Amino acid sequence: MDAATAVASFDTAWSRIGATYYDTTFRGHDWRELRATFRPLAERATSPIEVRQAIESLFVRLGDSHFYIVPGDVAQAMRASSDEESDRPGTTGLEFRLIDERLLVSRVVPGSPAEQAGVRAGWEVRAIEGVDLIAMLAARRRLDHARDVRRAGLQIPLRAESATHGAPGGIVHMRFRRDDGREVQLDVARAAFDGQVVRYGPLPPQYFAFSHSRHADDRGCVGVIRFSVWMLPLLPALEGAMDELASCRGIVLDLRGNTGGVAALVMGVSGFFVDRPVALGTLQARGTTLRYLVNPRRSNRRGESVEPYSGALAILVDGLSASTSEIFAEGMRDIGRVKVFGDTTAGEALPATLQKLPNGDLLIHAIADFHSANGARIEASGVAPDVVVPMTRRDLLKGRDVALTAALTWVGGARVEAGARVTQRTIRP
């Protein structure tokens, strides 16, 4: 490990954060003193990991989300893998959630290799090749701060899902505990990702997937829209979906598992559903205030006049809904446009930017604070749903999506029936 590069990487991170962090008091810490305390760790570093640990010591003192280091080799490998001939990564079609201290399969994409291999929602994940799942779960059990516990609940499922990605045709070795208690070892192949690879600066590629469905009944229809990340392909995809769903009496936006993306997109997306330029919230950066204003959609890409959708609108969230998804959900609720269903979000809602360090790592760091239209700060606390519908293993095993059913019932005009897994919460004005 080159000592000069190690120190230069630490100094770059310290300087960048010092110049851009929104809180000039640095949470009550003397920023120069922190440099003097932790720079010697970088000076003595003998490996890239030790350099990262020195920089991460700064993050801990600030205590905010959106402070990460993406190792340079990881970012480079991910970019290289996305440049293959197919330009699409491979996926098994599995999603995970941490429920009752167990990592469970929360969704099996229809037609995916995982479904073909026999994997079912609700199965407990016992092992995934390349992930020390036992150690990760044990580390979470040792946490005593609610925020750290919630963050681990976000990171462990995402880390597990990331381990199932790779080159199409590759095999992922996994072990599951089925609903009958029996453990099974399965080798699941990867198929090409059915979506779009989006590149955003020097970040590893983002994988954008979008779907919408129309549920018809004797009264007409209700729609469901789901997308994986907030990236630029969202706007044309959403326009196409709204062309088909415009006549429906209600729409559900499913943001479960959506960890965020380009925050400015909330202004355009909200314009599909709000007819006035009202503020969804405010960003407070170093010496700068920016309001996220709704940009009402008045015309489509064909130049035809249109009006924002005025039917009932619900948003689904859970513990893997983060960042831009949280900003959108809280902002839209504060202006009285939506009802929120599901479970409390990740509480990681700070806008961030990135800096490439001299050692090749990428520094992601928060640059602004966010308050919703009603003045709520959702960083650390998350967005609490109006109708709390936690995901349970029992529902997963029975193939029930209780949160989606509750949201569809509400947007369809019927009363949501209260039950053991559905509780009502008063909407804030």
N, C-alpha and C positions, 0 to 999 in steps of 0.2 A: 504494500500500500504506500503510494507516494505521499510523504508528509505534507509537502506544499499544496498538493491538490486537496488533501483532507481538510487542511486549515482553510483554504480558499473556499471550499464548499460550505463549511460552517459559517464563515464570515459573510458569504453571499446570502445565506438563509437568514442570518441575524439582521443584516442590513435591510434586506427586502421586507421582512416582517416589520422591522422598526419603522420603515418609511411608509408603510401602507396600512398597518393595523388600525382599525377604526377607533379603538379606545386608547387615547394618548397617555393614559395612566398605566396601561399595560396590566390591568387588574390589580393595581397597587404595587407592582414590582418595579424595581429600578432596572431598566432594560440594559444599561451599561454594566451594572453589577452582575446580571445574569450572563452576559458575555464573558466577563472575567471568571465566573464560576465554572462555566461549561466548556469554554474554548480549550482548556487543557485536556479535556477528554478527546477532542479532535486531534490535538497535537500528539497525543500518545497512541492514537488509533493505529491498529495494525491490520484492520480489515474494513471493508465497506460497511459492514454491519455496525461496527463501533462508531463510525462517523455518523451513521443514521441515528444511533442512540444518543449521541451528543446533541444533534439537532432536535430530536424528539423531546429532549429534556426541556427545551424552550417551549414546546407545545404544551407540555403538562402544566406549566405555570400559568398559561393563559386559560386553559380549561375549555376552550370552544371546540366545536366540530369543524370540519373542513380544514384540518391541518394534517396532511399526509405526505409521505414520501413514496413515490413510485420508483423502485429500483431501476436504474438505467437498463440493465440487461432484460428485465421483465418488459419494460416499455418497448424496447427494440425487438424482442422476440414476438410480442403481440402485433407490432406493426408488420414485421416480416411475414408472419403467418397469414395476415390479412391480404398480403400482396400475391398470394399464390394464384394460380391460374383461375380457380373458381371464384376468387375474391370473396369467398364466404367461409366462415369458420364451421366447424362441426359441433353438433350438440346432440345429447341423448334425449332431449325433450323432457327433462326433469326440473322441477322447482322444489325448494325446501323451505320449511319454517321450523323455528324452535318453539316447541309447545310442551309445557310441563317438564322442562329440562331434558327433553328428548328431541333429536333432529328427526323430523318426519318428512315424508314425501307429501307435499301440499298440492301438487298438480302434475299430471302426466299428459303431455300434449297428445291429442288424438292423432293416431297414425305414426307416432314417433317410434324410434328404435326401442325406447323404454317400454312403451305400451306393447310392442311386438314381443319383447322379452318377458312380458308378464308382470311387470312392476305395477303396483296399484297405489293410489293415493291413500295415505294413512299408515303405510308401512314405516317402521322405524329404521332409520339408516344406522347401521352398526359400523360400517367401515367404507371408506372411499380411497382408492389408490391415490397416494400423493398427499393425503391430508391426515394429520395427527388429530383425529376427531376426539379421542379420549382425553388428550392433553388440553384441547381447546375447551371442552365441556367442563373439565375439572377446574381450569383457570376461571371460567365464568362463575362457578359455584363459590369461589373464594372472594369474589367481588362484594363489597359492602355498600357501594354507592349506587343509588337507583339509576343514575344516569349511565354509569359504566355498565350496569347490567343490561340496560336497554340497548346500549351501543353494541355489546357483544351479541345480543339477540338479532341485531342487524348484520353484523360482520360474519358470524359463523355460517348462516345459510348462504350468504353470498360467496364466501370462500369455498364452501362445498360445491355450489353450483359452478363456480369458475373451474374447479378441478375436473368437472365432467366435460368441459369444452376442449377443443383441440382440432387436429386435422380430421376432415371427413374420412370415414373408413376405419379410424382408430378404435381401439377397444378400451373401455373403462371397467376395471374390476371393482365390484361393489358387493357388500354383504348387507342383507336386510333381515329384520324380524317381522314376520307377517302377522296378521291379525290373530292367527291361531297360536302364536308364540313360537312357531318353528322358524329357525334361521336358514336362509338360503343364500348361496353365493351365485351371483349372476355376472356374466361378462356382456356388457351392453355396448353395442357399436355406436358410432357417431354418424349422423347423417348431416348433409349440408344444411346450414341454418337457413330457414325460410324467411328471410327478411333482408334488410339493407345494412351494409357496413358504412358507418359515417365517421369521417375523420375530422377531428377538431383540434387544430394546432398540433403541438407535439404529444398530446395525450395518446394513450393506446386507443385503438379504434373502438367506437361504440356500436352496439348492435341494436338497430332499430327494427322493432316488429310492431305491426299495427293490425288490428282486426275490428270488425264491427258485425253485429248481428241484429236481425229484426224479428221480434217475437209477436206474432199476430194472434188476435182473438176476435170474438164477435163484436168488440167495440172498436177495433182498429189495430193499432200496433204500439209497442214500446221498443226502444232500441238500447243496445249495449255497445259501448266503444271502449276498447282497451289498447293501450300502447305502452311500450317498454321503457322508453327514455324520452326526455324533452330535447329533441334535436330537429334541425331544419326540415327534414322530410315530413314532419308532423303536419304542417299547415296544408299542403296539397292533399295529404291522405285524409285529413279531417274534412276538407271541403268535399271530397268525393263521398265520404260517409254521410255527411249532412244532406247531400243531394238526395240520398236514398231514404234518410230518416226524418226529413223535414215534416212529413205529414203525421208522424207519430205523436201521441199525446204526452209521452214522457221518454226521457233518455237517462241512462246510467253511465257515468264515466268511471270506469274501473281503473283506479290508480294503485291498486295493491301490487307491491313488488316494484313499483316505479321509483327508482332512487334519485331521479332528478335529471339535470342537464342544463340547457341554456335558459336562465331565469327570465330573460326578456321575452321569451315566447308566451308567457302568461298574458301579455297585453293583447297579442293577436288571437290566442285561443279563446280568451274570455269574450272577445268581440263576436264570436259565433253565437253567444248566448245572452249577451247584455246589450241593451240598445242605447246606452248613454256612456259618455267618457268619464266614469267615476273611478276613483283611486281604489285599488285592491290593497295597497299598503305602501310603506315608505322604506327606502334604503338609506341608511346613514353611514356614509363613508368618511374618510379623513377630509374634513372641510367641505364635503359635498352631500347634498340631499337629493335623492331621486325618487320620484313617485312612479309606481307602476300603474299607469292609466289604461283603462279598457279602451280598445280601439274597435268600435262597433263595425261589424262587417256589413257594408252596403252594396258591394258588388262582388261577383265571382270572377274567376280567371277568364271567362268568356266575355266579360264586360257587361253582363246582365245585372240588372238591379235586384238585390235581395234584401231581406230583413233578418236580423238576428233571430234565432230560434226562441220562441216564447213559451214552450210547453214546460211541464214539470222537469226538474233536473236534480239528480242525486249523484253524489260522489262516494265511491268506495275506497277506503284506505285501510292500511294495517301497519304493523311494525316495520315493514320494509318500504313503506312510502316515505320518501325523504326529500329534503332540499326543495326544488321547484314544485314538486307535488304538494308539499306542505304549504308553501307560499300560496299556491293556487287554491287549495281547498279552504284554507282559513280566510283568504281574501274574498272568495266567492260567497262564503257563508256570512261574513261580516256585512256584506252589502245586501243580504237577504235573498240571494238568488238560488241557493242550493240547500239541501239537507244532506248531512254527512253520515254515512253508515260504516260500520266495521269495527276496527280496533285502533287504539292510540298510535299515532305515527312515531317516527324515529326521533324527532326532536333535533334534527340536524339541518337547520334552515338558514345558514349563513352563506351569502354569495362569496365566491372565491375565485382566485385566478391562479396562474401557475408560472413557475420560473425554472428554467433548466439550470442545474448546478454544474460547476466545473468538473465534477466526477461523473457526469452523465445522468445522475438521478433527476427526477422531476419533483420539485417542491410545489405542493398545492397548499395555498394558505388563504384564510378568510380575510376579506378586505372591507366588509360592511356588516352592519347589524340590520335586522329587519323587524318592523312592527306592522301588523296587519291594519286594516282600515279602522278597526275599533281600538287600536293601540296595543293589541296583544303581542307579546314577544314569545314566539313558539320555539325558539332555541332552547334546548334541554328539556322542555316540558312536552313538546309535541302538540298535535292537534287531537283533541278528544272528540270522538264522534257524538252526534246528536242521538243516534240509535246505536248502542253498543252491542256488537255481534261478534264475539271472539271466535276464532277458529278452534275447533276441537277435533281430537283424533276420532271420536265416535262419528261425527258428521263426515269427516273425510272418508272413513271406511265404508260408510253407507252411501257415499257418492252425493252427499248433500252440500250445497253451497248456500248456507243459511243467510249469510250477509247479502248475497246477490238476490236471493228470493225476497228478502225484506225490502231491498231497494226497488226491485221491480214491482212489488206490490204497492209501494208508496207512489211511485211515478205513474203507475197505472190507474191511480185514483181510489184504491181500496185502503181501508185502515190496516196498519201493520198490527198483526196479532201479537200480543205480549206472550212470552213463554220463557222457559228456563234459559234459553240462549239469546233471547232478544229483549233488551230493556230500553225503555224510552228515556230520553233526556230532553229537557226544554231547550229550544233554540234560543240563543242569545239575540237580543234586538240589534 
